[in-house]
């Protein structure tokens, strides 16, 4: 009941904000009562001109929903979508009231309502699959509406049958779903979701991008380590953000806080090969920092070229975003870790990469420090062969035998 009451308050706030006439507000309240099967007095009709602000509000709400605002929603984002749902509700109330009260012979009012009808039809075609993470909120709203009128609220009913975590699970199982190797339960639950949302190109592109990034992080640990890692991140979220919080921050774009200098260290382990005389020969790896001054992501427009910082160069400033670029002289297994000021290690990336230049994170993603925690390290381990846990532990703690391998640490001052 609280959810429904809050939505009614949002509707009233929107009518006040848009300066709807008193007659239009009574007209809309009548339509609401009809759809909720409540009794109400028939109000006097608004003037034809009174409907124009309603049509303008619907047009803005439709355009806002179809844009980036509704991409990447989480279950906690009901406050973001509440005003949009309230606007769509008001359009629905107007249509219901008009069907009952405006006669076709009333040409002025009938013509004024045509835009509202048309916009309400447009709203019904919006990509409501984006609201799946907010399904609990939508179900609570839908529970206050008589079943026979549910079809008049597509912004509440479309995709509401899916689990709220469906999009998150699609990101996690992306490759398996498209490769038809997903477990039966995932396939049965998630394939219908994919089928429903596949026409929403922007949402599909976002899921694909996040799935690619998620895979690069999760390949760094086995199943047990992954679960422990996520549990630690959740437990620490209310305190000082760990690396998972920072990863999320690349998409959420938080403000930078703290002016304490932070030390980033890229440790490059040179795995050995054997030359023709049987002597150890290292695989060459170099690393440098790309410093971006234009924020975390590019959403239209051109981004200026990043500064390239090597050890000893001028450090990046507060609020800058960074990437680590490294070059492999030969194909190698690459393991990338974050080490916090207390020495705790979190896996970021693990894969076999071809020789050449690689950037982490790739594409338009960036790393930016949310809060300074003292000395922190990003450690890159490169090896010709896959390393066991014990070998990785030795490399990460500078305990490699110097006769067989060489350890290089590169400091980037922030």
C-alpha positions in Angstrom: 0.0 0.0 0.0 2.9 2.4 0.7 4.2 1.9 -2.8 0.9 2.8 -4.3 0.5 5.8 -2.0 4.0 7.0 -3.0 3.1 6.7 -6.7 -0.1 8.7 -6.1 2.0 11.4 -4.5 4.4 11.3 -7.4 1.4 11.8 -9.8 0.2 14.8 -7.7 3.6 16.3 -7.6 4.0 16.0 -11.4 0.6 17.6 -12.0 1.6 20.5 -9.7 5.1 20.8 -11.3 3.5 20.9 -14.8 1.0 23.5 -13.7 -2.1 21.5 -14.8 -5.3 23.4 -14.4 -7.7 22.5 -11.6 -10.2 21.1 -14.1 -7.6 18.8 -15.7 -6.4 17.5 -12.4 -10.0 16.6 -11.4 -10.5 15.0 -14.9 -7.4 12.9 -14.4 -8.4 11.9 -10.8 -11.7 10.8 -12.2 -9.9 8.6 -14.8 -7.8 7.1 -12.0 -10.8 6.2 -9.9 -12.4 4.5 -12.9 -9.3 2.4 -13.5 -9.1 1.5 -9.8 -12.8 0.7 -9.7 -13.3 3.4 -7.1 -16.4 5.6 -7.1 -16.1 9.3 -7.8 -18.2 12.3 -8.9 -18.2 13.2 -12.6 -16.1 16.4 -12.9 -16.6 19.3 -15.2 -14.6 19.0 -18.5 -11.3 20.9 -18.9 -11.0 23.4 -21.7 -9.4 22.0 -24.9 -6.2 24.1 -24.2 -5.8 22.4 -20.8 -4.7 19.2 -22.5 -1.6 20.7 -24.1 0.6 20.6 -21.0 -0.4 16.9 -20.5 0.7 16.1 -24.1 4.0 17.9 -23.7 4.7 16.0 -20.4 4.0 12.7 -22.1 6.3 13.5 -25.0 9.1 14.4 -22.6 8.6 11.3 -20.5 8.5 9.1 -23.6 11.8 10.5 -24.9 13.5 10.3 -21.5 12.5 6.6 -21.2 13.8 5.8 -24.7 17.2 7.5 -23.9 20.1 6.5 -21.7 18.3 7.3 -18.4 16.7 3.8 -18.2 19.8 1.8 -19.3 21.7 0.0 -16.6 19.0 0.3 -13.9 19.3 -1.6 -10.6 16.7 -2.7 -8.2 17.4 0.3 -6.0 16.6 2.8 -8.9 12.8 3.0 -8.4 13.2 6.7 -7.6 14.6 7.2 -11.1 11.7 5.6 -12.9 8.9 6.7 -10.6 8.3 10.1 -12.3 8.2 8.4 -15.7 5.7 5.8 -14.6 3.7 8.5 -12.9 3.6 10.5 -16.2 2.5 7.3 -18.1 -0.2 6.7 -15.5 -1.6 10.3 -16.0 -1.8 9.7 -19.7 -3.7 6.5 -19.1 -6.1 8.3 -16.7 -6.7 11.0 -19.3 -7.6 8.4 -22.0 -10.0 6.5 -19.6 -11.7 9.7 -18.5 -12.0 11.0 -22.1 -13.5 7.6 -23.3 -16.2 8.1 -20.6 -16.8 11.8 -20.7 -15.8 13.4 -24.1 -18.3 12.9 -26.8 -17.1 12.7 -30.4 -19.3 15.7 -31.3 -17.2 17.8 -28.9 -14.8 18.6 -31.6 -12.5 20.9 -29.8 -11.8 18.6 -26.8 -11.8 15.5 -29.0 -9.1 17.1 -31.2 -7.1 18.2 -28.1 -7.1 14.6 -26.8 -5.8 13.1 -30.1 -2.2 14.0 -29.2 -2.7 12.4 -25.8 -4.1 9.2 -27.3 -1.3 9.0 -29.9 1.4 9.6 -27.3 -0.1 7.0 -25.0 0.0 4.5 -27.9 3.7 5.4 -28.4 4.3 4.8 -24.7 2.9 1.3 -25.0 5.7 0.5 -27.5 8.6 1.6 -25.3 11.4 -1.0 -24.4 10.1 -1.9 -21.0 12.5 -4.8 -20.7 14.9 -2.2 -19.2 12.6 -2.1 -16.1 13.2 -5.8 -15.3 15.6 -4.9 -12.4 12.8 -2.9 -10.9 10.1 -5.6 -11.2 9.5 -5.9 -7.4 8.6 -2.2 -7.4 6.4 -2.6 -10.5 4.6 -5.7 -9.1 3.7 -3.8 -5.9 2.1 -1.0 -8.1 0.3 -3.5 -10.2 -1.1 -5.2 -7.2 -3.3 -2.1 -6.5 -4.9 -2.2 -10.0 -7.8 -4.5 -10.8 -6.8 -7.5 -12.9 -9.1 -6.6 -15.7 -7.4 -3.2 -16.2 -3.8 -4.5 -16.1 -3.6 -4.4 -19.9 -3.9 -0.6 -19.8 -0.6 -0.3 -17.9 2.0 -1.8 -20.2 4.7 0.1 -18.3 3.9 -2.0 -15.3 3.0 -5.4 -17.0 5.6 -5.8 -19.8 8.3 -8.2 -18.7 7.1 -8.1 -15.1 6.9 -11.9 -15.1 10.7 -12.2 -15.2 13.0 -12.4 -12.2 14.4 -9.0 -11.1 18.0 -10.3 -11.5 17.5 -11.7 -15.0 19.6 -9.0 -16.8 22.4 -9.5 -14.3 22.3 -13.2 -14.8 22.4 -12.7 -18.6 25.6 -10.7 -18.2 27.1 -13.5 -16.2 26.1 -16.3 -18.6 26.4 -14.3 -21.9 28.8 -16.6 -23.7 27.1 -19.8 -22.5 23.7 -18.5 -23.6 24.8 -17.6 -27.1 26.9 -20.7 -27.4 24.0 -22.9 -26.2 26.1 -24.3 -23.4 24.3 -22.7 -20.5 22.9 -25.0 -17.8 19.4 -26.1 -18.4 17.9 -23.9 -15.6 19.7 -20.8 -17.0 18.6 -21.5 -20.5 14.9 -22.1 -19.6 14.8 -19.0 -17.4 17.0 -16.5 -19.4 16.4 -17.4 -23.1 12.8 -16.1 -23.0 14.2 -12.8 -21.5 16.7 -12.5 -24.3 14.0 -13.2 -26.9 11.8 -10.5 -25.4 14.4 -7.8 -25.2 16.4 -8.5 -28.3 14.7 -5.7 -30.3 16.1 -3.1 -27.8 19.4 -2.6 -29.5 20.8 -0.1 -26.9 20.0 -2.5 -24.0 21.5 -5.5 -25.9 24.7 -3.5 -26.6 25.0 -2.6 -23.0 24.5 -6.2 -21.8 27.1 -7.4 -24.3 29.6 -4.7 -23.2 29.2 -5.5 -19.5 29.3 -9.2 -20.2 32.6 -8.8 -21.9 34.0 -6.9 -19.0 32.5 -9.3 -16.4 34.2 -12.2 -18.2 37.6 -10.5 -18.1 37.3 -10.1 -14.4 35.8 -13.5 -13.5 38.3 -15.5 -15.5 40.9 -14.5 -13.0 39.6 -16.9 -10.3 38.0 -20.3 -10.0 34.5 -20.7 -8.7 35.4 -20.7 -5.0 37.7 -17.7 -5.2 35.0 -15.8 -7.2 32.4 -16.4 -4.5 34.7 -15.4 -1.7 35.8 -12.3 -3.7 32.2 -11.1 -4.3 31.2 -11.8 -0.6 34.2 -9.6 0.6 33.2 -6.8 -1.8 29.6 -6.8 -0.5 30.6 -6.8 3.1 33.0 -3.9 2.6 30.6 -1.8 0.4 29.3 0.3 3.3 32.8 1.0 4.6 35.7 1.7 2.2 35.2 0.7 -1.4 37.2 -2.2 -2.6 38.1 -3.0 -6.2 34.6 -4.3 -7.1 33.2 -0.9 -6.0 35.8 0.7 -8.2 34.8 -1.4 -11.2 31.2 -0.4 -10.7 32.3 3.2 -10.5 33.5 3.1 -14.1 29.8 2.9 -15.1 28.2 4.9 -12.3 30.8 7.8 -12.6 31.0 8.9 -8.9 32.7 12.0 -7.7 36.4 11.8 -6.8 37.0 12.2 -3.1 40.2 12.6 -1.2 43.4 14.4 -2.2 45.9 12.0 -0.7 48.4 10.8 -3.3 48.0 7.2 -4.3 50.8 4.9 -5.6 49.9 2.5 -8.4 52.6 -0.2 -9.1 52.5 -2.4 -12.1 54.6 -5.5 -11.3 55.6 -7.4 -14.4 56.8 -10.9 -14.0 59.1 -12.0 -16.8 58.5 -15.7 -17.3 61.5 -17.5 -18.7 62.3 -19.2 -21.9 65.6 -21.1 -22.7 67.9 -19.8 -25.4 70.2 -22.1 -27.6 72.8 -22.3 -24.8 70.3 -23.4 -22.2 70.3 -20.1 -20.4 67.1 -18.4 -19.1 65.8 -15.7 -21.4 62.9 -13.5 -20.3 59.7 -12.6 -22.2 59.7 -8.8 -22.5 56.8 -6.9 -21.1 56.5 -3.1 -20.8 53.7 -1.1 -19.1 52.6 2.5 -19.0 49.6 4.5 -17.8 47.1 6.3 -20.0 45.7 9.4 -18.2 42.3 10.7 -19.5 41.1 14.2 -18.5 37.6 14.0 -20.0 35.9 11.7 -17.5 35.2 8.0 -17.5 33.2 7.2 -20.6 32.6 8.9 -23.9 28.9 9.4 -24.7 29.0 11.2 -28.0 31.6 13.6 -29.3 35.3 13.2 -29.5 37.6 12.4 -26.6 41.0 14.1 -26.4 44.1 12.0 -26.6 45.2 10.6 -23.2 48.6 11.6 -21.7 51.1 8.7 -21.6 52.8 8.5 -18.2 56.0 6.5 -17.5 57.8 6.1 -14.2 59.0 9.5 -12.9 56.6 11.5 -15.1 54.2 14.1 -13.7 51.5 12.2 -11.8 47.8 12.5 -13.0 45.6 14.9 -11.1 42.6 14.3 -8.9 39.6 13.2 -11.0 41.6 11.9 -13.9 40.7 8.5 -15.3 43.3 5.9 -16.2 44.0 2.7 -18.2 47.0 0.4 -18.1 48.6 -0.3 -21.4 51.1 -3.1 -21.8 53.0 -4.7 -24.6 53.9 -8.4 -24.9 56.8 -9.4 -27.1 55.4 -12.9 -27.3 52.1 -14.6 -26.5 51.8 -15.1 -22.8 49.4 -15.9 -20.0 48.6 -12.6 -18.3 47.3 -12.3 -14.7 46.2 -8.8 -13.4 45.7 -8.2 -9.7 44.8 -5.3 -7.5 46.6 -5.1 -4.1 45.2 -2.8 -1.5 47.2 -0.9 1.2 46.8 -3.9 3.6 48.3 -6.3 1.1 45.0 -8.0 0.1 44.8 -9.2 -3.5 41.8 -9.1 -5.8 41.9 -10.7 -9.3 41.0 -8.4 -12.2 41.9 -10.3 -15.3 43.3 -13.6 -16.4 43.7 -14.9 -20.0 46.2 -16.0 -22.6 47.0 -13.0 -24.9 48.7 -12.7 -28.2 51.9 -10.7 -28.7 51.3 -7.0 -29.1 49.7 -4.1 -27.3 46.8 -4.6 -24.8 44.8 -2.1 -22.7 43.0 -2.7 -19.4 40.2 -1.9 -19.1 39.6 -1.8 -22.9 37.2 0.3 -25.0 35.7 3.3 -23.4 36.0 2.0 -19.8 38.3 3.8 -17.4 39.6 3.4 -13.9 39.4 6.3 -11.4 40.2 6.4 -7.7 37.0 6.8 -5.7 38.7 7.2 -2.3 42.4 7.2 -1.5 43.5 4.4 0.8 47.3 4.9 0.8 49.6 2.7 -1.2 47.9 0.4 -3.6 49.2 -1.8 -6.4 48.2 -3.1 -9.7 50.3 -6.2 -10.4 50.6 -7.7 -13.9 52.1 -11.2 -14.1 53.0 -12.5 -17.6 54.1 -16.1 -18.2 54.8 -18.2 -21.2 53.0 -21.1 -19.5 49.9 -21.2 -17.3 51.0 -20.7 -13.7 49.8 -22.7 -10.7 48.5 -21.0 -7.6 51.8 -21.5 -5.8 53.8 -20.1 -8.7 51.4 -17.1 -8.8 51.8 -16.6 -5.1 55.6 -16.5 -5.4 55.4 -14.0 -8.3 53.0 -11.8 -6.5 55.2 -11.8 -3.4 58.5 -11.2 -5.1 59.7 -14.7 -4.2 60.7 -16.0 -7.7 64.1 -17.6 -8.0 66.4 -15.1 -9.7 68.1 -17.9 -11.6 65.0 -18.7 -13.5 63.0 -15.5 -13.6 63.2 -11.8 -13.3 60.8 -9.4 -11.4 60.3 -5.8 -12.5 58.0 -3.3 -10.6 56.9 -0.1 -12.3 55.6 2.8 -10.1 53.0 5.2 -11.3 52.5 8.1 -8.9 49.0 9.6 -8.6 
